[in-house]
Amino acid sequence: MLQKSYTSALVPVAHLACSSVVFCLSLHCPNQIYRWLLLPFFLFFSISSFTTSRSLGIVTGLDSLWTVAVSLYIVHVVSLLHIEKWPAPQLKHSFTQGAVSPNTSWYLDLRGTYRLWGNPRLLNLKRDNDNAAESYTIFFLLRLLRLPIYWYLYTKLFPMIFSEAVFVIYSEDVGPEQQILLRRLGQITAREVLIRGHTAIYWIFEAVVLLDSANALLACFFVAIGLDRPSDWPALFGSPVSACGLRNFWSKFWHTLATRPYANVGKAVASALGLQPGSFAHKSFVAFVVFGFSGLSHSAAKWQMGGQDCWLETAWFLANFFACSAESLFLTNVRRSAKYAGCSAELRMIEESWFGWFLGYAWVFAFFFWSVPKSRYPQMYQQALMMEDMALMQAQRAALIEALFSANRSVNM
């Protein structure tokens, strides 16, 4: 049975490998027409890898990560080949000059193709001959040491702290009524504040642990086999200090893996709609597409995993877009008013002071405190109901066994 599980887990990997072969062929096509002809084959294998990802559930969290990654991968390749129209990687020197031998040309070409295939941010594409000294020991040490730390925090410390504060979550703690906040401000209990606050923060910690762990493992693997250098794998997340304000949270702290391909799609659609590049409408539309595609990819992943109310993921990301837009509009008007009043320097001092940082972080927490439970509570509610049903069945079974033993004792007496 276990062997069958591992065999089925190879199916999405095989489909992704086939889509990668099609990508390689498309990248080296002489013109765009051939790329368009190969696109259906790429989409077929990529979507097949997405739809068979449940078999990767033998490793906790891998199936969910796989679905989100494949969603990003599809948009990245379409953006690379059909929007930015990147050419095939070119060797920097000709064979006749003796700088690159025919025996190594295939490796350099494969490496250039790989650096376009698995690099949605398109980092360090022009550094093939950079021989700067890099500490491989420190690189592996810093990435491998974080894995046991993440494991302890994720599986031991944080669950222990939460269980000591709340013990267990019941269905009435996360029911439909508890998703409402503003209309129930006077009815919220301390227990509800703890659960809602934990939900508002824990999704950040969970995403950082899973994504950064996967990034560390992949970085160590590809650097160890020689395809990448340590500089090709910069930090995935920014410093928490930079998460002051919702826009800073998404642009400076959160990972930007999907920003470039999603933004390219937004720019292409904005140009088709006639929006002037650089205008407020153009920038707003591109940001809307980036948040919208992020929501759609998470909704698709949740749907593939069998989750309910998948549309809530898209709704939550779009709510972040509107909140960021409101924040930008508010700050622009405040700074404009301060400029007219001649107190721009004073406003800047307040923004850079501890009070300004406190307001920025309080705003981020308040928005997540309000919005995150709206997307997370429905799934938590279903899980709580399942746990309660299982507990009830176990209690009934224990009561039945006890009744049978009592009847047997009565008969024997």
C-alpha positions in Angstrom: 0.0 0.0 0.0 2.8 2.4 0.9 4.6 1.5 -2.3 1.5 2.3 -4.3 1.3 5.7 -2.5 4.9 6.5 -3.5 4.2 5.4 -7.1 1.2 7.6 -7.4 3.2 10.5 -6.0 5.5 10.3 -9.0 2.6 11.1 -11.4 2.5 14.9 -10.8 6.3 15.0 -10.8 6.3 13.2 -14.2 3.7 15.6 -15.6 5.7 18.6 -14.5 8.9 17.1 -16.1 7.0 16.7 -19.4 5.8 20.3 -19.2 9.4 21.3 -18.6 10.5 19.5 -21.7 7.8 21.4 -23.7 9.0 24.6 -22.1 12.6 23.9 -23.2 11.4 23.2 -26.8 9.3 26.4 -26.8 12.1 28.6 -25.5 14.4 27.4 -28.3 11.8 27.9 -31.1 12.9 30.2 -33.9 9.7 32.3 -33.7 6.6 33.0 -31.7 4.3 31.0 -34.0 5.9 27.7 -32.9 5.7 28.8 -29.3 2.0 29.3 -29.6 1.6 25.9 -31.2 3.4 24.2 -28.3 1.5 26.1 -25.7 -1.5 23.7 -25.5 0.9 20.8 -24.8 2.6 22.8 -22.0 -0.8 23.7 -20.5 -2.0 20.1 -20.7 1.0 18.6 -18.8 1.1 21.5 -16.3 -2.6 21.3 -15.5 -2.3 17.5 -15.2 0.4 18.0 -12.7 -1.9 20.3 -10.8 -4.9 18.0 -10.8 -2.9 15.0 -9.6 -1.2 16.8 -6.8 -3.3 15.2 -4.0 -1.1 12.1 -4.3 1.7 14.2 -2.8 -0.1 14.3 0.5 2.1 11.6 1.8 4.3 14.5 3.0 2.4 17.0 5.1 1.8 20.3 3.3 3.6 19.2 0.1 0.4 18.8 -1.9 -0.7 22.4 -1.0 2.7 23.9 -1.8 2.8 22.0 -5.1 -0.6 23.3 -6.3 0.3 26.9 -5.5 3.8 26.5 -7.1 2.4 24.9 -10.3 -0.2 27.7 -10.6 2.6 30.3 -10.4 4.7 28.2 -12.8 2.1 28.3 -15.5 1.7 32.1 -15.3 5.4 32.5 -15.2 6.1 30.5 -18.3 3.2 32.1 -20.3 4.6 35.6 -19.2 8.2 34.7 -20.1 7.5 33.1 -23.5 4.4 35.1 -24.7 4.4 38.4 -23.0 8.1 39.3 -22.4 9.1 37.0 -25.3 12.5 36.1 -23.9 14.9 34.6 -26.5 16.7 31.4 -26.0 19.9 31.7 -23.8 22.9 32.7 -25.9 26.5 31.7 -25.1 28.7 34.7 -24.5 31.5 33.5 -26.7 31.7 31.6 -30.0 33.2 28.2 -30.3 35.8 29.5 -32.9 37.3 31.8 -30.3 38.0 28.8 -28.0 36.2 30.4 -25.0 33.5 27.8 -24.9 34.2 24.3 -26.1 31.5 22.2 -27.8 31.7 19.7 -25.0 30.5 22.3 -22.4 28.1 24.2 -24.7 25.2 21.8 -23.9 25.7 22.3 -20.2 25.8 26.1 -20.4 22.7 26.0 -22.6 20.9 23.7 -20.2 21.9 25.9 -17.3 20.7 29.1 -19.1 17.4 27.4 -19.8 17.0 26.2 -16.2 17.7 29.7 -14.9 14.8 31.0 -16.9 12.5 28.0 -16.1 12.7 28.1 -12.3 13.2 31.8 -11.8 9.9 33.7 -11.8 11.7 36.8 -10.4 14.4 36.4 -13.2 17.2 37.1 -10.8 20.9 37.1 -11.7 20.5 36.1 -15.3 23.6 38.0 -16.5 26.1 36.6 -14.0 27.2 33.3 -15.7 30.9 34.3 -15.5 30.8 35.8 -12.1 33.5 34.0 -10.1 33.2 36.1 -6.9 34.1 34.2 -3.8 31.1 33.0 -1.9 31.0 31.1 1.4 29.2 27.9 0.7 29.7 26.7 4.2 27.9 29.6 5.7 25.2 29.3 3.0 24.4 25.7 3.9 24.8 26.3 7.6 22.3 29.2 7.8 19.7 27.4 5.7 19.9 23.9 7.2 20.0 25.2 10.8 16.7 27.0 10.4 14.9 23.7 9.5 15.0 22.1 13.0 14.1 25.5 14.5 11.1 25.8 12.2 10.1 22.2 13.0 10.2 22.8 16.8 8.3 26.1 16.6 5.7 24.7 14.2 5.1 21.3 15.8 5.9 21.9 19.5 6.2 25.5 20.9 3.4 27.4 19.1 0.8 24.6 19.5 1.7 24.3 23.2 1.4 28.0 23.8 -2.0 28.1 22.1 -3.3 25.0 23.8 -2.3 26.5 27.2 -4.2 29.7 26.4 -7.3 28.3 24.6 -7.1 24.5 25.1 -9.3 23.5 22.2 -11.3 25.2 19.5 -15.0 24.3 19.4 -17.4 24.8 16.5 -19.1 27.7 18.4 -15.8 29.5 18.6 -15.4 29.8 14.8 -19.0 29.5 13.6 -20.7 31.8 11.0 -21.6 34.3 13.7 -18.0 34.6 14.9 -16.9 35.6 11.4 -18.7 39.0 12.0 -16.6 41.5 13.9 -17.7 45.1 13.5 -21.4 44.5 14.1 -20.6 42.5 17.3 -18.0 44.6 19.0 -19.8 44.8 22.2 -20.4 41.0 22.3 -16.8 39.7 21.8 -15.4 37.7 24.6 -11.8 37.5 25.7 -11.6 33.9 24.4 -12.8 35.1 21.0 -10.2 37.8 21.0 -7.5 35.2 21.7 -8.7 32.9 18.9 -9.2 35.7 16.4 -5.8 37.2 17.2 -4.1 33.8 16.9 -5.8 33.2 13.5 -4.8 36.7 12.3 -1.1 36.1 13.1 -0.6 32.3 12.7 -1.3 32.3 8.9 1.8 34.5 8.5 4.0 32.2 10.7 2.7 29.1 8.9 3.3 30.5 5.4 6.8 31.7 6.4 7.7 28.3 7.9 6.5 26.2 5.0 7.7 28.4 2.2 11.0 29.3 3.7 11.7 25.7 4.6 10.9 24.6 1.0 13.1 27.4 -0.3 16.0 26.4 2.0 15.8 22.8 0.9 15.6 23.7 -2.8 18.5 26.2 -2.5 20.7 23.7 -0.8 19.9 21.0 -3.4 20.5 23.2 -6.5 23.7 24.8 -5.1 25.0 21.4 -4.0 24.6 19.9 -7.5 26.3 23.0 -9.0 23.4 24.5 -11.0 23.2 27.6 -8.8 25.4 29.8 -6.6 24.5 31.0 -3.1 23.8 34.5 -4.5 21.1 33.0 -6.7 19.0 32.2 -3.6 18.5 35.5 -1.7 16.2 35.6 1.3 12.6 34.8 0.4 11.1 37.1 3.0 12.1 40.6 4.1 12.7 41.8 7.6 9.6 42.0 9.9 10.7 45.5 10.6 9.7 46.5 7.1 6.1 45.3 7.5 5.0 48.6 8.9 1.8 49.4 6.9 -0.2 47.1 4.7 1.6 48.1 1.5 5.0 47.6 3.1 3.9 44.3 4.4 3.1 43.0 0.9 5.9 44.8 -1.0 8.8 44.7 1.4 8.2 41.9 3.9 6.2 39.3 2.0 7.8 37.2 -0.8 7.6 38.6 -4.3 7.8 35.3 -6.2 4.7 35.9 -8.2 4.9 39.7 -8.6 6.7 39.8 -11.9 4.6 37.3 -14.0 1.3 38.5 -12.5 2.2 42.1 -13.1 3.2 41.3 -16.7 -0.3 39.9 -17.3 -1.8 43.0 -15.7 0.3 45.3 -17.9 -0.7 43.3 -21.0 -4.4 43.6 -20.2 -4.1 47.2 -19.2 -2.4 48.1 -22.5 -5.2 46.2 -24.4 -7.7 48.4 -22.5 -5.9 51.5 -23.5 -4.7 52.6 -20.1 -1.7 54.9 -20.2 1.5 53.3 -18.6 2.5 55.2 -15.5 -0.9 56.6 -14.8 -2.8 56.0 -11.6 -5.4 53.9 -13.4 -2.7 51.7 -15.0 -0.8 51.2 -11.7 -4.1 50.4 -9.9 -5.2 47.9 -12.5 -1.8 46.1 -12.4 -2.0 45.9 -8.6 -5.5 44.6 -8.9 -4.5 41.9 -11.3 -1.5 40.9 -9.0 -3.8 40.5 -6.0 -6.5 38.9 -8.0 -4.2 36.3 -9.6 -2.7 35.5 -6.1 -6.2 34.9 -4.8 -7.2 32.8 -7.8 -4.1 30.6 -7.4 -4.8 30.0 -3.7 -8.5 29.4 -4.4 -7.5 26.8 -7.1 -5.2 25.1 -4.7 -7.8 25.0 -2.0 -10.3 23.6 -4.5 -7.9 21.0 -5.6 -7.3 20.0 -1.9 -11.1 19.5 -1.5 -11.7 22.6 0.5 -15.0 24.4 0.7 -15.8 28.1 0.0 -12.7 28.4 -2.2 -13.8 31.8 -3.4 -13.1 33.3 0.0 -9.3 33.2 -0.8 -9.8 35.4 -3.8 -12.1 37.7 -1.9 -9.5 38.1 0.9 -6.7 39.0 -1.5 -9.0 41.5 -3.3 -9.9 43.0 0.1 -6.1 43.5 0.7 -5.9 45.3 -2.6 -8.7 47.7 -1.6 -7.2 48.2 1.8 -3.8 49.0 0.3 -5.5 51.4 -2.1 -7.3 53.1 0.8 -4.0 53.3 2.8 -2.3 54.9 -0.2 -5.1 57.4 -0.7 -5.2 58.3 3.0 -1.4 58.8 3.3 -1.3 60.9 0.1 -4.0 63.2 1.3 -2.4 63.5 4.8 1.0 64.4 3.3 -0.5 66.8 0.8 -2.4 68.6 3.6 0.8 68.7 5.7 2.6 70.2 2.7 0.0 72.9 2.3 0.2 73.6 6.0 4.0 73.8 5.9 4.5 71.0 8.4 5.9 68.2 6.1 9.0 67.9 8.2 7.0 67.4 11.4 4.8 64.8 9.7 7.9 62.9 8.5 9.3 62.9 12.1 6.0 61.4 13.4 6.0 58.8 10.7 9.6 57.8 11.5 9.1 57.8 15.3 8.0 54.9 17.5 4.5 56.3 17.4 4.4 56.1 13.6 5.7 52.5 13.6 3.2 51.6 16.3 0.3 53.0 14.2 1.6 51.1 11.1 1.8 47.8 12.8 -1.5 48.4 14.6 -3.2 49.0 11.3 -1.8 45.8 9.8 -2.8 43.7 12.8 -6.3 45.4 12.9 -6.9 44.6 9.2 -5.8 41.0 9.6 -7.8 40.7 12.9 -10.9 41.7 10.9 -10.3 40.0 7.6 -8.4 36.7 8.1 -11.1 35.0 10.1 -13.6 35.6 7.3 -11.5 33.4 5.0 -10.2 30.9 7.6 -13.1 30.3 10.0 -15.3 28.4 7.5 -12.6 25.7 7.1 -11.8 25.7 10.8 -15.6 25.4 11.5 -15.8 22.3 9.4 -12.8 20.8 11.0 -14.2 21.5 14.5 -17.5 19.8 13.6 -15.6 16.7 12.4 -13.6 16.5 15.6 -16.8 16.9 17.7 -18.5 14.2 15.7 -15.6 11.9 16.2 -15.5 12.6 19.9 -19.2 12.0 20.1 -18.9 8.6 18.3 -16.0 7.6 20.6 -18.0 8.6 23.7 -21.0 6.6 22.4 -18.8 3.6 21.7 -17.3 3.8 25.2 -20.7 4.1 26.8 -21.9 1.0 24.8 -18.9 -1.0 25.9 -19.5 0.0 29.5 -23.1 -0.9 29.2 -22.2 -4.4 27.9 -19.7 -5.0 30.6 -22.3 -3.9 33.2 -24.9 -6.3 31.7 -22.4 -9.2 31.8 -21.6 -8.5 35.4 -25.3 -8.5 36.3 -25.8 -11.8 34.5 -22.8 -13.4 36.3 -24.1 -12.3 39.6 
